[in-house]
Amino acid sequence: MGSIFGSDIDNPGLAFSSRYNHPAPSEPLTAREAQVFQLLGKGMTNREIAAELAISISTAETHRRNIARKFGFSGSKLIHVASLSC
């Protein structure tokens, strides 16, 4: 699967691809954060992500906050960048 993380979304610690003009995360995403990031890019809400990954909504929200912290932005900018990974 081609994504901004490389060819294997399930591999933790993958680097952000330089082919996009967006900053790399300050530290690598975990495997679960990468999954959440991909689902954000598909337009899923925290509630939908939680159901898809069989985690609590609170845990999905925590992953999203961690992703936002690592990228240095949140909200629509984070979702836009995530959508490029799909």
Long-range contacts (C-beta under 8 A, 24 or more apart in sequence): 3-38, 3-85, 3-86, 4-81, 4-84, 4-85, 5-29, 5-34, 5-85, 9-34, 9-35, 9-38, 10-34, 10-35, 20-81, 20-84, 22-71, 22-81, 22-84, 23-71, 23-72, 25-67, 25-70, 25-71, 26-69, 26-70, 26-71, 26-72, 27-70, 29-67, 29-70, 32-63, 33-63, 33-66, 33-67, 33-70, 36-60, 36-63, 36-64, 36-67, 37-67, 37-82, 37-85, 38-82, 38-85, 38-86, 40-64, 40-67, 40-78, 40-79, 40-82, 41-79, 41-81, 41-82, 41-83, 41-84, 41-85, 41-86, 42-83, 42-86, 43-79, 43-83
